[in-house]
Amino acid sequence: MNTYCLTVACPTSRGIVAAIATFLSDRGCNIVDSSQFDDLETGQFFMRVSFLSETGESLEALDEGFAKVAEAFEMTFGFHDEAVKMKVVVMVSRFGHCLNDLLYRWRIGALPIDIVAVISNHMDYQKVVVNHDIPFHCIRVTPQNKPQAEAQIMQVVEDAGAELIVLARYMQILSDEMCQKMSGRIINIHHSFLPSFKGANPYKQAFERGVKLIGATSHYVTADLDEGPIIEQDTVRVTHAQSPEDYVSLGRDVEASVLARAIHAHAHRRVFLNGNKTVVFHASPGAYASERMG
């Protein structure tokens, strides 16, 4: 039996859950996991349903048959095969902790993604990427060639059929045009000191102010720099006994784990945009299991 999921977003209304459950039951589908959220402030309803197609109903047939239900409730919806991994392009500059963490998680199957390309504006990680049999593209960016460079980046994304771009400490600001074109499909990671400690050496600034919590934020990229809808955050406690270098090391660890969790949620289609915020549902049973250990 195939395991599929259905994602739904629509204006809130009575009868949505009943309509979805009835449709799936009538089509020979058994719901195995379900999450829903009704935002009374925005008037929006969100739902993710994981189900088994016990009669072998195809995604195409489900999609076509659901159109009438969707129309009645003004739904934006999608049916997805949970066995199909999301294609991802990773972008990186000179800090490799997030890239290396993602490559390891990808290699053991801990993330439901297929890394189809890595793009960098430097050559530092060419060897490690190629050793994983992943195409590596060095696209240098300058103020003079930025439009051409972004066109090259988008060509790589389109040729690879990627559904998501991950900025794994990619230290270039994307244009408004690219942010809009890939809206809801670019994930970034950065420290969680913003807006307090901007610019160079944020960890040193935090150390000098005696900060006791450091952390990381992963969010969707928008034209507003580092202000996109937040997907995942976490913190780690530090004390007066730590050095600025300790802050950096601890910060890199939390950045890597937060980015991985954000990607996991997006790839499992558990994240819904809700204005300037997100709705992030819990993971289905077994969603964190790795295909192999080590």
N, C-alpha and C positions, 0 to 999 in steps of 0.2 A: 504494500500500500504506500502511496505517495503522501508525504507530509507537506502540506501547503500552509501559507498564512494569508490572511486577509487584513488589510489595513484600511481604515475608514476615518474620514474627517468630514464633519458636516455641521450645520446649525442644530442646536439641541432641540429635541422633539420627543414626544411620547411614542413608544412603539419601535424604536430603532433596533434595540437588542432583540426583541421578539421577531422582527422582520428578518434580521440576519440569521438567527438561529433556525427559523422556519425554512428559509431558503436552503441553508446548508443541509438540514435534515432531509428535505425533499430531494436533494441531489445525492443522497447516499453518503454524506460526510459526517464524521464524528468529531466534535469539538474536544480537544485534549487540553487546551490552555486558552484563557481569555482574560484580557485586561481592558478596562474602560475608564474614561474620565469625562465628567461633565463639568465644564468650566462655567459656573453661573455668572461670573463677571463678564466674560467675553461672549457668552451664549454659544460656545462651540463645544461639540462632542467629538471625542476621539476613542477609537477602539482598535485593538489588535487581537485577532483570533487565529490560533494555530489549530489545524484540524487534519484528520486523516481522510483521504478519499477512498472509502471502502469499496466503491463500485468502479473505480478507475476513471472517474470523470476528469477530463483534461482541463488545464488552466484556461485554454481558449474557450471551452464550453462554459465554464464557470463565469468567466469574464463577460461573455455575451449574455448569458442568462441573468446575471445580476444587474444588468443595465436598467431594467424597469424599477427594481428596488432602489437603486442609486438615484434615479430621476425623481422618484417620489419624495426622497428626503434631501435632495440637493447634495448628494455625497461626492466627495473626491475619494476614489478607492483604488486599490490594486491587489491583484492576486499574485502570489510569489511562491516558487518552488524552493523550500528550505534547503534542498540538497545542492542548489546552484549557488556557488560562491560569488560574492560581489567583486567585480574587477576594480582594482585600486592602483592609482599612480601616486607614488611617494616622492615628495620634493624635500631636499635637504641642502644645507650649506656646509658649514665647517664643524658644527656640533653634532656628533654621531650617536649620542646615547639613545635617542628615540628611534632612529633608523635601525640600529643594531638590535634593539629590543623587539621591534616589529618584525625584523627578519627572522629572529628566533621563534617568536610566537607563530609566524606564518609557516615556518618550517615544520613545527610539530603539530600544526593544525589547530592551535588554540584560538585562532581568529578565523571567522567564516569569510575569509577574503582570498583573493588571488592577486598578488602583487605583479602587475603586468609590465611595470616600468618604474625606474627611478630616475628622476631629473635633478640635476644639481648645477649650480653656477660655479662649482669648483670640481677638481679632479680627485679630491681626497679619498672618496669612497668608491671609486671605479672598481678597484680590484675586489673588494668585499662583495659588491653587488654582482659583478660578473661571475664570481665564484659560486653564487647562488643560482646561476643560469637565468638571471633576470636582465633584460636590456637596460643599459645605462646610457643616459643622454646628458652630455655637458652642454648647457645652454647659458652662456655668459650674458649677464645683464648690465647694461650701462644706461645712464640717462639718455644717451643718444640713440641707443638701439632698442629701448624697452618695448615699443609696439611690435617690432619684428620678432623680438625674443618671445613675447607672450603669444604671438601667432605660431611660433615653433612649438611652444609648450602645448597649446591647444591642439596642434596637429598630432603630437604624440598621444595626447589623451584620446582624441577621436580615432586615430588609427588603431589604438589598443582596445577600443570599445570600453574604456573605463567609465564607471558610474560615480566614482568618488576620487577627489584629490585630497591627499593628506600632507599638510605642511609640517614635517617632522623637524622643526627648528630651521625652516627656510627663511633666511634673513633678507628677504626682499618684499617690498610692499607691492601688492597686486593692484592693478588698475581698477577703477570703478567699473569699467566695461567688462572685465573678466569676472569680477565679483558678481555682477548682475547676471551674466550669462550662466555662471555655475552656482547660482543662488541655492543654498541648502545642500550643496554637494562639494563644499570645501571645508575641511576641518583643520583648525589650528591649535597649537599648544603654546602656552607661555606661563611664566611665573604669575602668582596671584597677588603681587604687590601693587598692581595698578589699581587706582591712579596715583597711589602715594609715592612710589619710587620709580620715576620714569627715567629713560635714557640709559647711559652706560653704567655698568656695575651696580645693578639693583640689589644684589645680595650684599655688597659692601655697604650700600646705603642702609639696608635693613639691619646689618650688624651694628652700624654706628648708632642706630636709633634704639637698639636693644629689643628688637622684635623677638617675640617668643613663639610665634607660629609662622612657618613658611609653607607655601603650597603651590599648586598649579591649577590652571583653568584651561579646559578645552572647549572650544566654541565654534560655531559656524562663522565663516568669514563673510563680512559685509563691507560696504564702502566705508563705514565708520571703523577706523582702525581699532582692533582689539575690543570691539564693543558688540560683537554679534551674539546671537542667542546662545546661552551657555548650555552645554550638554553634560559635562562632568567636572567635578572639582574635588580636591582632597588637600589635606594639610599634614604636616609633621611638626612635632614640637622640638624646639631648640632651647638651649640655656645659655647663660652667660659664659659657660666654659667652652663653648664652641667658637671656632675661628671663622673668619669670612670664607675660607676655603672649605670648611665643613658645611657651611650654608650652601655653597655651590654644589657640593657632592650630594647632599641630602635633597636639594632641589631638583637635581637631575633625575634621581630615583623616582620622586613623586611625579615629575613631568612625564616620564616614560609610562608609568602605570596608569595615570589619568588619561593620557592619549589613547592607550590601548583599550581602556574601558569605553571611551567615547566612540572609538571605531567599532568595537564589538556591538554597542547599542545601535549604532547607525546601520551596520551591516545586517543586523537581525531585524531591522525595520521596526525598532522599538521607540524611535524618536520622532516626534511630531512638532512641527513649528506652530507656535501659538502666539502670533504677534511677535513681540520682542523676546518672548520666552520660549521654552520648549516643554513638552510633556514627554517624559521618559519612563516607559513601562518596565516592569521587572523582566528578567530573563526567563524564558521557558525552561522547564526541567531538562537537564542534559545539555543546555546551550553552552556551558563552559567546559565541557569535556574535550580533551585533546584527542586527536586521532592517534597520536603515539607519544610516548614519553621520551624525554631526552633529545 
